[in-house]
């Protein structure tokens, strides 16, 4: 027997054939279902609005629902410069 073949389950040739087949299949599916996918896009945009609202307002301080969080930067007054002690 010839031992020049790699021991992996996917040889380079098999992997290349599979990738080519998958690309052709995805291209045909995308072409056939393009109308359905484009019809869903406006609904995805509408769905993205509440999701962005939930996830993008996460770090804001000052909301009444965020009790127990101490945001020192929001509660501190104006920064006062330190006075240096005179050496005697």
PyMOL Python script that loads the backbone (N, CA, C, O; Angstrom):
from pymol import cmd

cmd.read_pdbstr("""\
ATOM      1  N   UNK A   1       0.822  -1.169   0.000  1.00  0.00           N
ATOM      2  CA  UNK A   1       0.000   0.000   0.000  1.00  0.00           C
ATOM      3  C   UNK A   1       0.870   1.238   0.000  1.00  0.00           C
ATOM      4  O   UNK A   1       2.023   1.199   0.430  1.00  0.00           O
ATOM      5  N   UNK A   2       0.325   2.315  -0.475  1.00  0.00           N
ATOM      6  CA  UNK A   2       1.051   3.570  -0.544  1.00  0.00           C
ATOM      7  C   UNK A   2       0.772   4.381   0.718  1.00  0.00           C
ATOM      8  O   UNK A   2      -0.387   4.660   1.026  1.00  0.00           O
ATOM      9  N   UNK A   3       1.832   4.768   1.460  1.00  0.00           N
ATOM     10  CA  UNK A   3       1.677   5.506   2.718  1.00  0.00           C
ATOM     11  C   UNK A   3       1.908   6.997   2.548  1.00  0.00           C
ATOM     12  O   UNK A   3       2.163   7.687   3.535  1.00  0.00           O
ATOM     13  N   UNK A   4       1.827   7.517   1.332  1.00  0.00           N
ATOM     14  CA  UNK A   4       2.058   8.943   1.103  1.00  0.00           C
ATOM     15  C   UNK A   4       0.845   9.804   1.436  1.00  0.00           C
ATOM     16  O   UNK A   4       0.970  11.028   1.472  1.00  0.00           O
ATOM     17  N   UNK A   5      -0.320   9.215   1.680  1.00  0.00           N
ATOM     18  CA  UNK A   5      -1.520   9.978   2.000  1.00  0.00           C
ATOM     19  C   UNK A   5      -1.470  10.450   3.442  1.00  0.00           C
ATOM     20  O   UNK A   5      -0.933   9.763   4.310  1.00  0.00           O
ATOM     21  N   UNK A   6      -2.033  11.630   3.695  1.00  0.00           N
ATOM     22  CA  UNK A   6      -2.062  12.143   5.065  1.00  0.00           C
ATOM     23  C   UNK A   6      -3.064  11.343   5.880  1.00  0.00           C
ATOM     24  O   UNK A   6      -3.996  10.751   5.335  1.00  0.00           O
ATOM     25  N   UNK A   7      -2.863  11.331   7.182  1.00  0.00           N
ATOM     26  CA  UNK A   7      -3.719  10.538   8.040  1.00  0.00           C
ATOM     27  C   UNK A   7      -4.991  11.288   8.447  1.00  0.00           C
ATOM     28  O   UNK A   7      -5.839  10.729   9.143  1.00  0.00           O
ATOM     29  N   UNK A   8      -5.130  12.537   8.024  1.00  0.00           N
ATOM     30  CA  UNK A   8      -6.322  13.289   8.400  1.00  0.00           C
ATOM     31  C   UNK A   8      -7.542  12.774   7.639  1.00  0.00           C
ATOM     32  O   UNK A   8      -7.419  12.182   6.567  1.00  0.00           O
ATOM     33  N   UNK A   9      -8.702  13.007   8.206  1.00  0.00           N
ATOM     34  CA  UNK A   9      -9.936  12.533   7.593  1.00  0.00           C
ATOM     35  C   UNK A   9     -10.253  13.312   6.318  1.00  0.00           C
ATOM     36  O   UNK A   9     -10.861  12.772   5.394  1.00  0.00           O
ATOM     37  N   UNK A  10      -9.846  14.566   6.267  1.00  0.00           N
ATOM     38  CA  UNK A  10     -10.110  15.414   5.114  1.00  0.00           C
ATOM     39  C   UNK A  10      -8.798  15.672   4.384  1.00  0.00           C
ATOM     40  O   UNK A  10      -7.941  16.404   4.881  1.00  0.00           O
ATOM     41  N   UNK A  11      -8.643  15.090   3.241  1.00  0.00           N
ATOM     42  CA  UNK A  11      -7.458  15.391   2.450  1.00  0.00           C
ATOM     43  C   UNK A  11      -7.661  16.737   1.758  1.00  0.00           C
ATOM     44  O   UNK A  11      -8.774  17.262   1.742  1.00  0.00           O
ATOM     45  N   UNK A  12      -6.618  17.288   1.201  1.00  0.00           N
ATOM     46  CA  UNK A  12      -6.699  18.576   0.529  1.00  0.00           C
ATOM     47  C   UNK A  12      -7.676  18.522  -0.639  1.00  0.00           C
ATOM     48  O   UNK A  12      -8.444  19.460  -0.855  1.00  0.00           O
ATOM     49  N   UNK A  13      -7.647  17.434  -1.385  1.00  0.00           N
ATOM     50  CA  UNK A  13      -8.549  17.278  -2.518  1.00  0.00           C
ATOM     51  C   UNK A  13     -10.001  17.214  -2.058  1.00  0.00           C
ATOM     52  O   UNK A  13     -10.859  17.876  -2.643  1.00  0.00           O
ATOM     53  N   UNK A  14     -10.288  16.437  -1.032  1.00  0.00           N
ATOM     54  CA  UNK A  14     -11.656  16.321  -0.519  1.00  0.00           C
ATOM     55  C   UNK A  14     -12.153  17.648   0.012  1.00  0.00           C
ATOM     56  O   UNK A  14     -13.304  18.019  -0.216  1.00  0.00           O
ATOM     57  N   UNK A  15     -11.300  18.360   0.713  1.00  0.00           N
ATOM     58  CA  UNK A  15     -11.675  19.660   1.261  1.00  0.00           C
ATOM     59  C   UNK A  15     -11.974  20.646   0.135  1.00  0.00           C
ATOM     60  O   UNK A  15     -12.936  21.408   0.234  1.00  0.00           O
ATOM     61  N   UNK A  16     -11.182  20.649  -0.922  1.00  0.00           N
ATOM     62  CA  UNK A  16     -11.394  21.556  -2.048  1.00  0.00           C
ATOM     63  C   UNK A  16     -12.698  21.235  -2.772  1.00  0.00           C
ATOM     64  O   UNK A  16     -13.445  22.145  -3.130  1.00  0.00           O
ATOM     65  N   UNK A  17     -12.975  19.968  -2.989  1.00  0.00           N
ATOM     66  CA  UNK A  17     -14.212  19.567  -3.653  1.00  0.00           C
ATOM     67  C   UNK A  17     -15.423  19.953  -2.806  1.00  0.00           C
ATOM     68  O   UNK A  17     -16.423  20.438  -3.337  1.00  0.00           O
ATOM     69  N   UNK A  18     -15.338  19.739  -1.492  1.00  0.00           N
ATOM     70  CA  UNK A  18     -16.448  20.089  -0.615  1.00  0.00           C
ATOM     71  C   UNK A  18     -16.703  21.591  -0.621  1.00  0.00           C
ATOM     72  O   UNK A  18     -17.857  22.014  -0.698  1.00  0.00           O
ATOM     73  N   UNK A  19     -15.653  22.408  -0.541  1.00  0.00           N
ATOM     74  CA  UNK A  19     -15.805  23.863  -0.541  1.00  0.00           C
ATOM     75  C   UNK A  19     -16.415  24.329  -1.858  1.00  0.00           C
ATOM     76  O   UNK A  19     -17.291  25.194  -1.855  1.00  0.00           O
ATOM     77  N   UNK A  20     -15.970  23.775  -2.977  1.00  0.00           N
ATOM     78  CA  UNK A  20     -16.521  24.149  -4.280  1.00  0.00           C
ATOM     79  C   UNK A  20     -18.004  23.772  -4.365  1.00  0.00           C
ATOM     80  O   UNK A  20     -18.820  24.567  -4.832  1.00  0.00           O
ATOM     81  N   UNK A  21     -18.353  22.568  -3.917  1.00  0.00           N
ATOM     82  CA  UNK A  21     -19.751  22.136  -3.927  1.00  0.00           C
ATOM     83  C   UNK A  21     -20.604  23.036  -3.031  1.00  0.00           C
ATOM     84  O   UNK A  21     -21.712  23.415  -3.411  1.00  0.00           O
ATOM     85  N   UNK A  22     -20.095  23.382  -1.842  1.00  0.00           N
ATOM     86  CA  UNK A  22     -20.845  24.231  -0.911  1.00  0.00           C
ATOM     87  C   UNK A  22     -21.053  25.627  -1.489  1.00  0.00           C
ATOM     88  O   UNK A  22     -22.121  26.212  -1.312  1.00  0.00           O
ATOM     89  N   UNK A  23     -20.053  26.165  -2.172  1.00  0.00           N
ATOM     90  CA  UNK A  23     -20.189  27.496  -2.766  1.00  0.00           C
ATOM     91  C   UNK A  23     -21.218  27.496  -3.890  1.00  0.00           C
ATOM     92  O   UNK A  23     -22.014  28.428  -4.006  1.00  0.00           O
ATOM     93  N   UNK A  24     -21.205  26.462  -4.710  1.00  0.00           N
ATOM     94  CA  UNK A  24     -22.189  26.367  -5.796  1.00  0.00           C
ATOM     95  C   UNK A  24     -23.592  26.213  -5.215  1.00  0.00           C
ATOM     96  O   UNK A  24     -24.529  26.864  -5.677  1.00  0.00           O
ATOM     97  N   UNK A  25     -23.739  25.363  -4.213  1.00  0.00           N
ATOM     98  CA  UNK A  25     -25.061  25.150  -3.607  1.00  0.00           C
ATOM     99  C   UNK A  25     -25.569  26.436  -2.958  1.00  0.00           C
ATOM    100  O   UNK A  25     -26.737  26.785  -3.130  1.00  0.00           O
ATOM    101  N   UNK A  26     -24.717  27.149  -2.213  1.00  0.00           N
ATOM    102  CA  UNK A  26     -25.138  28.401  -1.589  1.00  0.00           C
ATOM    103  C   UNK A  26     -25.496  29.461  -2.629  1.00  0.00           C
ATOM    104  O   UNK A  26     -26.433  30.234  -2.430  1.00  0.00           O
ATOM    105  N   UNK A  27     -24.757  29.500  -3.734  1.00  0.00           N
ATOM    106  CA  UNK A  27     -25.078  30.437  -4.803  1.00  0.00           C
ATOM    107  C   UNK A  27     -26.431  30.151  -5.429  1.00  0.00           C
ATOM    108  O   UNK A  27     -27.206  31.074  -5.682  1.00  0.00           O
ATOM    109  N   UNK A  28     -26.722  28.890  -5.681  1.00  0.00           N
ATOM    110  CA  UNK A  28     -28.023  28.525  -6.255  1.00  0.00           C
ATOM    111  C   UNK A  28     -29.163  28.802  -5.280  1.00  0.00           C
ATOM    112  O   UNK A  28     -30.214  29.298  -5.686  1.00  0.00           O
ATOM    113  N   UNK A  29     -28.972  28.491  -4.013  1.00  0.00           N
ATOM    114  CA  UNK A  29     -30.006  28.753  -3.009  1.00  0.00           C
ATOM    115  C   UNK A  29     -30.248  30.250  -2.878  1.00  0.00           C
ATOM    116  O   UNK A  29     -31.395  30.690  -2.798  1.00  0.00           O
ATOM    117  N   UNK A  30     -29.174  31.036  -2.857  1.00  0.00           N
ATOM    118  CA  UNK A  30     -29.321  32.496  -2.743  1.00  0.00           C
ATOM    119  C   UNK A  30     -30.044  33.062  -3.951  1.00  0.00           C
ATOM    120  O   UNK A  30     -30.854  33.978  -3.809  1.00  0.00           O
ATOM    121  N   UNK A  31     -29.771  32.539  -5.125  1.00  0.00           N
ATOM    122  CA  UNK A  31     -30.426  33.014  -6.338  1.00  0.00           C
ATOM    123  C   UNK A  31     -31.917  32.683  -6.323  1.00  0.00           C
ATOM    124  O   UNK A  31     -32.738  33.514  -6.710  1.00  0.00           O
ATOM    125  N   UNK A  32     -32.268  31.498  -5.886  1.00  0.00           N
ATOM    126  CA  UNK A  32     -33.672  31.075  -5.876  1.00  0.00           C
ATOM    127  C   UNK A  32     -34.484  31.794  -4.806  1.00  0.00           C
ATOM    128  O   UNK A  32     -35.664  32.075  -5.016  1.00  0.00           O
ATOM    129  N   UNK A  33     -33.879  32.092  -3.675  1.00  0.00           N
ATOM    130  CA  UNK A  33     -34.615  32.653  -2.545  1.00  0.00           C
ATOM    131  C   UNK A  33     -34.311  34.130  -2.319  1.00  0.00           C
ATOM    132  O   UNK A  33     -34.563  34.658  -1.235  1.00  0.00           O
ATOM    133  N   UNK A  34     -33.779  34.788  -3.324  1.00  0.00           N
ATOM    134  CA  UNK A  34     -33.422  36.204  -3.210  1.00  0.00           C
ATOM    135  C   UNK A  34     -34.639  37.060  -2.879  1.00  0.00           C
ATOM    136  O   UNK A  34     -34.539  37.981  -2.070  1.00  0.00           O
ATOM    137  N   UNK A  35     -35.778  36.774  -3.485  1.00  0.00           N
ATOM    138  CA  UNK A  35     -36.990  37.560  -3.256  1.00  0.00           C
ATOM    139  C   UNK A  35     -37.446  37.420  -1.805  1.00  0.00           C
ATOM    140  O   UNK A  35     -37.882  38.397  -1.196  1.00  0.00           O
ATOM    141  N   UNK A  36     -37.349  36.230  -1.257  1.00  0.00           N
ATOM    142  CA  UNK A  36     -37.767  36.009   0.123  1.00  0.00           C
ATOM    143  C   UNK A  36     -36.836  36.738   1.094  1.00  0.00           C
ATOM    144  O   UNK A  36     -37.290  37.347   2.062  1.00  0.00           O
ATOM    145  N   UNK A  37     -35.550  36.669   0.828  1.00  0.00           N
ATOM    146  CA  UNK A  37     -34.575  37.315   1.711  1.00  0.00           C
ATOM    147  C   UNK A  37     -34.726  38.834   1.653  1.00  0.00           C
ATOM    148  O   UNK A  37     -34.692  39.497   2.690  1.00  0.00           O
ATOM    149  N   UNK A  38     -34.892  39.387   0.464  1.00  0.00           N
ATOM    150  CA  UNK A  38     -35.052  40.833   0.343  1.00  0.00           C
ATOM    151  C   UNK A  38     -36.365  41.306   0.955  1.00  0.00           C
ATOM    152  O   UNK A  38     -36.450  42.450   1.401  1.00  0.00           O
ATOM    153  N   UNK A  39     -37.383  40.461   0.989  1.00  0.00           N
ATOM    154  CA  UNK A  39     -38.648  40.813   1.619  1.00  0.00           C
ATOM    155  C   UNK A  39     -38.551  40.867   3.140  1.00  0.00           C
ATOM    156  O   UNK A  39     -39.343  41.549   3.790  1.00  0.00           O
ATOM    157  N   UNK A  40     -37.598  40.163   3.699  1.00  0.00           N
ATOM    158  CA  UNK A  40     -37.423  40.132   5.154  1.00  0.00           C
ATOM    159  C   UNK A  40     -36.590  41.315   5.648  1.00  0.00           C
ATOM    160  O   UNK A  40     -36.700  41.685   6.817  1.00  0.00           O
ATOM    161  N   UNK A  41     -35.770  41.912   4.803  1.00  0.00           N
ATOM    162  CA  UNK A  41     -34.859  42.974   5.230  1.00  0.00           C
ATOM    163  C   UNK A  41     -35.538  44.148   5.941  1.00  0.00           C
ATOM    164  O   UNK A  41     -35.008  44.594   6.958  1.00  0.00           O
ATOM    165  N   UNK A  42     -36.672  44.678   5.476  1.00  0.00           N
ATOM    166  CA  UNK A  42     -37.300  45.773   6.234  1.00  0.00           C
ATOM    167  C   UNK A  42     -37.709  45.358   7.642  1.00  0.00           C
ATOM    168  O   UNK A  42     -37.612  46.156   8.574  1.00  0.00           O
ATOM    169  N   UNK A  43     -38.162  44.123   7.805  1.00  0.00           N
ATOM    170  CA  UNK A  43     -38.557  43.656   9.133  1.00  0.00           C
ATOM    171  C   UNK A  43     -37.339  43.501  10.035  1.00  0.00           C
ATOM    172  O   UNK A  43     -37.424  43.739  11.239  1.00  0.00           O
ATOM    173  N   UNK A  44     -36.207  43.104   9.460  1.00  0.00           N
ATOM    174  CA  UNK A  44     -34.984  43.002  10.264  1.00  0.00           C
ATOM    175  C   UNK A  44     -34.528  44.373  10.741  1.00  0.00           C
ATOM    176  O   UNK A  44     -34.012  44.500  11.851  1.00  0.00           O
ATOM    177  N   UNK A  45     -34.710  45.398   9.921  1.00  0.00           N
ATOM    178  CA  UNK A  45     -34.362  46.757  10.326  1.00  0.00           C
ATOM    179  C   UNK A  45     -35.255  47.218  11.473  1.00  0.00           C
ATOM    180  O   UNK A  45     -34.778  47.842  12.421  1.00  0.00           O
ATOM    181  N   UNK A  46     -36.534  46.915  11.390  1.00  0.00           N
ATOM    182  CA  UNK A  46     -37.456  47.280  12.470  1.00  0.00           C
ATOM    183  C   UNK A  46     -37.115  46.512  13.746  1.00  0.00           C
ATOM    184  O   UNK A  46     -37.203  47.071  14.838  1.00  0.00           O
ATOM    185  N   UNK A  47     -36.737  45.265  13.630  1.00  0.00           N
ATOM    186  CA  UNK A  47     -36.348  44.466  14.789  1.00  0.00           C
ATOM    187  C   UNK A  47     -35.050  44.962  15.394  1.00  0.00           C
ATOM    188  O   UNK A  47     -34.851  44.840  16.603  1.00  0.00           O
ATOM    189  N   UNK A  48     -34.167  45.516  14.590  1.00  0.00           N
ATOM    190  CA  UNK A  48     -32.876  45.993  15.095  1.00  0.00           C
ATOM    191  C   UNK A  48     -33.040  47.197  16.019  1.00  0.00           C
ATOM    192  O   UNK A  48     -32.204  47.399  16.899  1.00  0.00           O
ATOM    193  N   UNK A  49     -34.075  47.993  15.852  1.00  0.00           N
ATOM    194  CA  UNK A  49     -34.262  49.196  16.678  1.00  0.00           C
ATOM    195  C   UNK A  49     -34.397  48.866  18.159  1.00  0.00           C
ATOM    196  O   UNK A  49     -33.636  49.417  18.955  1.00  0.00           O
ATOM    197  N   UNK A  50     -35.326  47.994  18.581  1.00  0.00           N
ATOM    198  CA  UNK A  50     -35.395  47.705  20.018  1.00  0.00           C
ATOM    199  C   UNK A  50     -34.170  46.961  20.530  1.00  0.00           C
ATOM    200  O   UNK A  50     -33.775  47.140  21.682  1.00  0.00           O
ATOM    201  N   UNK A  51     -33.572  46.137  19.694  1.00  0.00           N
ATOM    202  CA  UNK A  51     -32.369  45.432  20.143  1.00  0.00           C
ATOM    203  C   UNK A  51     -31.216  46.405  20.376  1.00  0.00           C
ATOM    204  O   UNK A  51     -30.480  46.268  21.353  1.00  0.00           O
ATOM    205  N   UNK A  52     -31.053  47.381  19.493  1.00  0.00           N
ATOM    206  CA  UNK A  52     -30.010  48.391  19.703  1.00  0.00           C
ATOM    207  C   UNK A  52     -30.317  49.211  20.942  1.00  0.00           C
ATOM    208  O   UNK A  52     -29.399  49.575  21.677  1.00  0.00           O
ATOM    209  N   UNK A  53     -31.582  49.511  21.191  1.00  0.00           N
ATOM    210  CA  UNK A  53     -31.947  50.281  22.370  1.00  0.00           C
ATOM    211  C   UNK A  53     -31.577  49.512  23.638  1.00  0.00           C
ATOM    212  O   UNK A  53     -31.062  50.099  24.590  1.00  0.00           O
ATOM    213  N   UNK A  54     -31.833  48.213  23.656  1.00  0.00           N
ATOM    214  CA  UNK A  54     -31.508  47.414  24.836  1.00  0.00           C
ATOM    215  C   UNK A  54     -30.012  47.314  25.072  1.00  0.00           C
ATOM    216  O   UNK A  54     -29.552  47.468  26.204  1.00  0.00           O
ATOM    217  N   UNK A  55     -29.253  47.062  24.029  1.00  0.00           N
ATOM    218  CA  UNK A  55     -27.835  46.787  24.201  1.00  0.00           C
ATOM    219  C   UNK A  55     -26.968  48.038  24.215  1.00  0.00           C
ATOM    220  O   UNK A  55     -25.893  48.017  24.815  1.00  0.00           O
ATOM    221  N   UNK A  56     -27.387  49.115  23.585  1.00  0.00           N
ATOM    222  CA  UNK A  56     -26.522  50.291  23.509  1.00  0.00           C
ATOM    223  C   UNK A  56     -26.724  51.244  24.683  1.00  0.00           C
ATOM    224  O   UNK A  56     -25.888  52.121  24.898  1.00  0.00           O
ATOM    225  N   UNK A  57     -27.801  51.101  25.446  1.00  0.00           N
ATOM    226  CA  UNK A  57     -28.011  51.937  26.624  1.00  0.00           C
ATOM    227  C   UNK A  57     -27.502  51.253  27.888  1.00  0.00           C
ATOM    228  O   UNK A  57     -27.805  51.707  28.991  1.00  0.00           O
ATOM    229  N   UNK A  58     -26.757  50.198  27.756  1.00  0.00           N
ATOM    230  CA  UNK A  58     -26.340  49.396  28.903  1.00  0.00           C
ATOM    231  C   UNK A  58     -25.435  50.160  29.860  1.00  0.00           C
ATOM    232  O   UNK A  58     -25.594  50.002  31.070  1.00  0.00           O
ATOM    233  N   UNK A  59     -24.506  50.968  29.396  1.00  0.00           N
ATOM    234  CA  UNK A  59     -23.513  51.583  30.261  1.00  0.00           C
ATOM    235  C   UNK A  59     -23.884  52.938  30.814  1.00  0.00           C
ATOM    236  O   UNK A  59     -23.056  53.548  31.491  1.00  0.00           O
ATOM    237  N   UNK A  60     -25.082  53.449  30.567  1.00  0.00           N
ATOM    238  CA  UNK A  60     -25.442  54.787  31.002  1.00  0.00           C
ATOM    239  C   UNK A  60     -25.694  54.813  32.504  1.00  0.00           C
ATOM    240  O   UNK A  60     -26.358  53.922  33.034  1.00  0.00           O
ATOM    241  N   UNK A  61     -25.175  55.820  33.193  1.00  0.00           N
ATOM    242  CA  UNK A  61     -25.439  55.995  34.615  1.00  0.00           C
ATOM    243  C   UNK A  61     -26.606  56.928  34.812  1.00  0.00           C
ATOM    244  O   UNK A  61     -27.047  57.587  33.871  1.00  0.00           O
ATOM    245  N   UNK A  62     -27.110  56.991  36.035  1.00  0.00           N
ATOM    246  CA  UNK A  62     -28.171  57.922  36.359  1.00  0.00           C
ATOM    247  C   UNK A  62     -29.571  57.392  36.146  1.00  0.00           C
ATOM    248  O   UNK A  62     -30.528  58.121  36.407  1.00  0.00           O
ATOM    249  N   UNK A  63     -29.744  56.178  35.693  1.00  0.00           N
ATOM    250  CA  UNK A  63     -31.076  55.607  35.552  1.00  0.00           C
ATOM    251  C   UNK A  63     -31.545  55.120  36.916  1.00  0.00           C
ATOM    252  O   UNK A  63     -30.743  54.615  37.702  1.00  0.00           O
ATOM    253  N   UNK A  64     -32.811  55.265  37.200  1.00  0.00           N
ATOM    254  CA  UNK A  64     -33.333  54.859  38.504  1.00  0.00           C
ATOM    255  C   UNK A  64     -33.285  53.340  38.688  1.00  0.00           C
ATOM    256  O   UNK A  64     -33.273  52.862  39.822  1.00  0.00           O
ATOM    257  N   UNK A  65     -33.259  52.599  37.628  1.00  0.00           N
ATOM    258  CA  UNK A  65     -33.220  51.143  37.732  1.00  0.00           C
ATOM    259  C   UNK A  65     -31.835  50.596  38.034  1.00  0.00           C
ATOM    260  O   UNK A  65     -31.687  49.390  38.232  1.00  0.00           O
ATOM    261  N   UNK A  66     -30.826  51.438  38.075  1.00  0.00           N
ATOM    262  CA  UNK A  66     -29.460  50.983  38.303  1.00  0.00           C
ATOM    263  C   UNK A  66     -29.028  51.284  39.734  1.00  0.00           C
ATOM    264  O   UNK A  66     -27.926  51.796  39.935  1.00  0.00           O
ATOM    265  N   UNK A  67     -29.839  50.991  40.715  1.00  0.00           N
ATOM    266  CA  UNK A  67     -29.465  51.261  42.097  1.00  0.00           C
ATOM    267  C   UNK A  67     -28.362  50.301  42.517  1.00  0.00           C
ATOM    268  O   UNK A  67     -28.291  49.165  42.047  1.00  0.00           O
ATOM    269  N   UNK A  68     -27.509  50.776  43.407  1.00  0.00           N
ATOM    270  CA  UNK A  68     -26.415  49.953  43.894  1.00  0.00           C
ATOM    271  C   UNK A  68     -25.128  50.139  43.134  1.00  0.00           C
ATOM    272  O   UNK A  68     -24.090  49.644  43.573  1.00  0.00           O
ATOM    273  N   UNK A  69     -25.149  50.834  42.008  1.00  0.00           N
ATOM    274  CA  UNK A  69     -23.942  51.090  41.244  1.00  0.00           C
ATOM    275  C   UNK A  69     -23.396  52.446  41.657  1.00  0.00           C
ATOM    276  O   UNK A  69     -24.119  53.442  41.616  1.00  0.00           O
ATOM    277  N   UNK A  70     -22.150  52.499  42.049  1.00  0.00           N
ATOM    278  CA  UNK A  70     -21.535  53.748  42.466  1.00  0.00           C
ATOM    279  C   UNK A  70     -20.657  54.259  41.335  1.00  0.00           C
ATOM    280  O   UNK A  70     -19.566  53.737  41.104  1.00  0.00           O
ATOM    281  N   UNK A  71     -21.126  55.263  40.643  1.00  0.00           N
ATOM    282  CA  UNK A  71     -20.355  55.863  39.559  1.00  0.00           C
ATOM    283  C   UNK A  71     -19.715  57.130  40.101  1.00  0.00           C
ATOM    284  O   UNK A  71     -20.342  58.189  40.097  1.00  0.00           O
ATOM    285  N   UNK A  72     -18.479  57.035  40.565  1.00  0.00           N
ATOM    286  CA  UNK A  72     -17.803  58.164  41.190  1.00  0.00           C
ATOM    287  C   UNK A  72     -17.591  59.302  40.203  1.00  0.00           C
ATOM    288  O   UNK A  72     -17.628  60.469  40.595  1.00  0.00           O
ATOM    289  N   UNK A  73     -17.374  58.995  38.956  1.00  0.00           N
ATOM    290  CA  UNK A  73     -17.121  60.045  37.979  1.00  0.00           C
ATOM    291  C   UNK A  73     -18.359  60.898  37.734  1.00  0.00           C
ATOM    292  O   UNK A  73     -18.237  62.075  37.396  1.00  0.00           O
ATOM    293  N   UNK A  74     -19.559  60.320  37.899  1.00  0.00           N
ATOM    294  CA  UNK A  74     -20.784  61.081  37.686  1.00  0.00           C
ATOM    295  C   UNK A  74     -21.176  61.881  38.924  1.00  0.00           C
ATOM    296  O   UNK A  74     -21.881  62.883  38.804  1.00  0.00           O
ATOM    297  N   UNK A  75     -20.732  61.458  40.121  1.00  0.00           N
ATOM    298  CA  UNK A  75     -21.148  62.093  41.353  1.00  0.00           C
ATOM    299  C   UNK A  75     -20.126  63.102  41.863  1.00  0.00           C
ATOM    300  O   UNK A  75     -20.467  63.927  42.710  1.00  0.00           O
ATOM    301  N   UNK A  76     -18.912  63.068  41.388  1.00  0.00           N
ATOM    302  CA  UNK A  76     -17.871  63.953  41.898  1.00  0.00           C
ATOM    303  C   UNK A  76     -18.101  65.367  41.384  1.00  0.00           C
ATOM    304  O   UNK A  76     -18.610  65.573  40.282  1.00  0.00           O
ATOM    305  N   UNK A  77     -17.715  66.335  42.210  1.00  0.00           N
ATOM    306  CA  UNK A  77     -17.822  67.732  41.837  1.00  0.00           C
ATOM    307  C   UNK A  77     -16.645  68.127  40.965  1.00  0.00           C
ATOM    308  O   UNK A  77     -15.942  67.263  40.439  1.00  0.00           O
ATOM    309  N   UNK A  78     -16.423  69.439  40.805  1.00  0.00           N
ATOM    310  CA  UNK A  78     -15.292  69.882  40.001  1.00  0.00           C
ATOM    311  C   UNK A  78     -13.971  69.488  40.665  1.00  0.00           C
ATOM    312  O   UNK A  78     -13.863  69.433  41.890  1.00  0.00           O
ATOM    313  N   UNK A  79     -12.991  69.222  39.843  1.00  0.00           N
ATOM    314  CA  UNK A  79     -11.698  68.772  40.330  1.00  0.00           C
ATOM    315  C   UNK A  79     -10.929  69.962  40.888  1.00  0.00           C
ATOM    316  O   UNK A  79     -10.766  70.975  40.209  1.00  0.00           O
ATOM    317  N   UNK A  80     -10.453  69.837  42.138  1.00  0.00           N
ATOM    318  CA  UNK A  80      -9.679  70.889  42.803  1.00  0.00           C
ATOM    319  C   UNK A  80      -8.211  70.523  42.706  1.00  0.00           C
ATOM    320  O   UNK A  80      -7.852  69.375  42.967  1.00  0.00           O
ATOM    321  N   UNK A  81      -7.337  71.476  42.332  1.00  0.00           N
ATOM    322  CA  UNK A  81      -5.917  71.158  42.282  1.00  0.00           C
ATOM    323  C   UNK A  81      -5.370  70.982  43.693  1.00  0.00           C
ATOM    324  O   UNK A  81      -5.810  71.653  44.626  1.00  0.00           O
ATOM    325  N   UNK A  82      -4.399  70.067  43.843  1.00  0.00           N
ATOM    326  CA  UNK A  82      -3.785  69.813  45.134  1.00  0.00           C
ATOM    327  C   UNK A  82      -2.865  70.977  45.489  1.00  0.00           C
ATOM    328  O   UNK A  82      -2.189  71.543  44.630  1.00  0.00           O
ATOM    329  N   UNK A  83      -2.856  71.320  46.781  1.00  0.00           N
ATOM    330  CA  UNK A  83      -1.922  72.339  47.268  1.00  0.00           C
ATOM    331  C   UNK A  83      -0.679  71.638  47.755  1.00  0.00           C
ATOM    332  O   UNK A  83      -0.750  70.676  48.520  1.00  0.00           O
ATOM    333  N   UNK A  84       0.457  72.123  47.308  1.00  0.00           N
ATOM    334  CA  UNK A  84       1.711  71.503  47.712  1.00  0.00           C
ATOM    335  C   UNK A  84       2.145  72.081  49.056  1.00  0.00           C
ATOM    336  O   UNK A  84       2.032  73.284  49.290  1.00  0.00           O
ATOM    337  N   UNK A  85       2.640  71.216  49.928  1.00  0.00           N
ATOM    338  CA  UNK A  85       3.097  71.658  51.247  1.00  0.00           C
ATOM    339  C   UNK A  85       4.462  72.298  51.090  1.00  0.00           C
ATOM    340  O   UNK A  85       5.325  71.797  50.368  1.00  0.00           O
ATOM    341  N   UNK A  86       4.644  73.424  51.786  1.00  0.00           N
ATOM    342  CA  UNK A  86       5.953  74.106  51.768  1.00  0.00           C
ATOM    343  C   UNK A  86       6.902  73.396  52.700  1.00  0.00           C
ATOM    344  O   UNK A  86       6.576  73.148  53.861  1.00  0.00           O
ATOM    345  N   UNK A  87       8.083  73.066  52.193  1.00  0.00           N
ATOM    346  CA  UNK A  87       9.116  72.452  53.054  1.00  0.00           C
ATOM    347  C   UNK A  87       9.792  73.536  53.860  1.00  0.00           C
ATOM    348  O   UNK A  87      10.169  74.577  53.323  1.00  0.00           O
ATOM    349  N   UNK A  88       9.946  73.292  55.156  1.00  0.00           N
ATOM    350  CA  UNK A  88      10.566  74.283  56.023  1.00  0.00           C
ATOM    351  C   UNK A  88      11.978  73.920  56.327  1.00  0.00           C
ATOM    352  O   UNK A  88      12.661  74.646  57.049  1.00  0.00           O
TER     353      UNK A  88
END
""", "prot")
cmd.dss("prot")
cmd.show_as("cartoon", "prot")
cmd.util.cbc("prot")
cmd.orient("prot")
